[in-house]
Amino acid sequence: MIETPPSTPPSRGPAEHSVREQIVAAAEEHFSHYGYEKTTVSDLAKSIGFSKAYIYKFFDSKQTIGEAICSKVLSAIIEAIEEAVMNAPTPTEKFRRMFKALVETGSNLFFNDRKLYDIAAHSAGEGWPSARGYAQHIKQMLLEIIREGRESGEFERKTPLDETVHSIFLVMHPYVNPLLLQHNLDLVEEGPTQLSNLVLRSLAP
């Protein structure tokens, strides 16, 4: 299994795990109710009975707290994709399941927990480390699937591997990027299947 994307940046000062978790849990609750933009560090401090200065011992800014939430959300999508792909019998089926799981988990998050989805979208728009790590993780999964397909003779080998992976990622990008997915929700039923068919035809030897 591929390693999950990197978590939040290192905190400033002492970083007792239980206190960090308490802060993150309070932030997740506030963000899910009021949104990332409308929640302040002061709001979080009041909700858990800490001073704002104490929270800053563990997190440099509201963004680093948001990063912790965003990493958790994006890692859950990665786990769902890995689970869907795990027992696929062929690279072709792995790619189909990967694309389908990616879109399903992303759209389910949008409809069921919109405020947390908005954090992921915000991170993509701002280029946060969690969003970059997520995109890189998807590319790495693609690379392994394409490489496996080439080794088994299932996929063509003439096109440079990095070019193939990059091109397929561009096709998937409107569904990978949370900022873009929210504008493509009317295509989540048919889009992944049709695009998977197109990609797989291009990979045929």
N, C-alpha and C positions, 0 to 999 in steps of 0.2 A: 504494500500500500504506500502511496505517495505521502510524504509528510504534509500536514496541514499548513495553511498559510501562517506566516509569523503573526504572533499576537501583538498586544499593544507595546508601544515604545517603553523603555525602562522608566520607572517612576523616579521622582526626586526624593531623597531622604529615605527613612526607614519604610519598608514595604511589607508589613505583616500581611500574610495572605488573607486572613479572615477579615481584616479591616478593608482591604481593597475590594474583596467580594461584596462586603456590605455597601460600600459606596457605589459599586457597579450595579448592584441589585436595585438600589434606590434610584439611580439614574435611569435604568431600564424602565422602571415603573413610571417615572415622570415623563420620560421621552414618549412612552407608549400612550400616555394620556394627553400630554400637552404639546408634544413635538420637540424636536431637538432645538430649533431656533428660539422657542419661547421659554425654554428652561434655562435657568442660570445656575451657576455654582452655589450661589446663596440659597436658591430653592432646595438644592440637594442637601446642603448643610443643615437647613432647618428640618428637613424631613427625617433625618437620622440623628439629630441632636449634636452635630459636630459644628465646630467653627469653620468658617471658610478657609482660614489659614491652616487648619489641621488637614483639610482635604488636599490643600496644595502641597502637603508633605508627601502625598502619595501620587498625585497627578499634576503635571505641569499646567494643564489648562482644561477647559471643557472639551476641547477637541480630543485630548488623550483619553478622556472618559468615554467620549463618543466612539473612539477607536476600539476600546474594549468591547462595547456593545456591537459595533459593526463587525469586528472579527468573529464574534460569537455567531452572529446572523449568517455571515458568509461561510463560516466553517460548517454550519448546519446544512447549507446547500451543498457544499462539497461532500459531506458525509452521505447525503441522500443520493448524489450522483454515483459515488463509489459503491454504495450498496446496490444500486440498480445495475451497475456494470459488472459486479463481482462474478456472477455465474453465467454471464453471456457466453455462448459456445464459440462464437467467431468474432474477429475484429469488426466485421460489418455490423453484427448485432450489438457489439459494444458501443459503436458509434451511434447507432439509432437510439439505444437506451440512454446513453449519455446526454444526447441532445434533448430527448423527451423529458428526462428527469430534471435537467437544468431549467427548462421552461416551466414545468409543472410546479417545482418548488418555489421558483421566483414569483410566479403568478399567484400561487396560494398565499405566499407571504404578503403580497400586495393587497389581496382581498381580505385576508384574515387579521393582519396586524399592520395596517397602513403606516402608522407612525414609525414603527421600527423599519419598515421598508424604506421610508423616506430618509432614514439615517444612512442606509446603504446607498441610496441614490445620491444623497449629499456627498458621501465619501467618494463616489465615482466622479462627480462633478468637480470636486476639489483635488482629486488625485491623491487621496490619503494612502498611506502604506498598506492598509488592509485591502483597499480596492485594487491596488496594483498587485499585491500578493495573490489575490483571488484570480485576477485575469491571468497571471503567470501560471497559477496552478492549473487552470483550464487548458492553457497551451501545453503544459507538460503532460497532462492526461491525453490530449490529442496526439502529441508526439509519440507516446508509447503505443497508442492504438494503431497509428499509421505505420510505425516501425514493425509492430507485430504482424500487420497485414502484409507488409512487403516481404518479411521473412517467410511467411507461409505461402506466398505467391498469390494472395488474394487481391493485393493492390499493386498498381504499376510502380516501377522503380526509376523511370527516366527523369522525372522532375526532381530537382534537389529537395531533400527532406524539409529543410527549413522553409523553403518557399511554399511547399505544400501545406505545412502546418499553418503558416501565416495566412495563406489564402483562405483556408477553411475557417480559421478563427475570424476573419473579416466577415465571412458569411454568417457566422453565429453571433457576431458582436451585438446586433440589436437585441438579442435575447440574453447575452451574457451580462451586459452592462445594465444595472438596475435603473440608471437614469434614462436609458433608451427603451427598456422593456415596457415601462409604463405607457409609452406611446405606440406600442405594438400589441397591446392586449387583445385587440380584435382579430389578431392572426395566430394566437397561441394554439388554436385547435388544429389548423391545417398547415400553418407555416413550418413547424419543425419537421413534419413528415415529408412535405414537398421539397424542402431544402435538403433534408437527409438524402432523399432519392437523387437529387441533382448532384450533390457532393459524391455520393457513392458511384454514380455513373462516371464521374470524372476520374475516379480512382481505379476503375476497372483496368486490368492489364491488357 
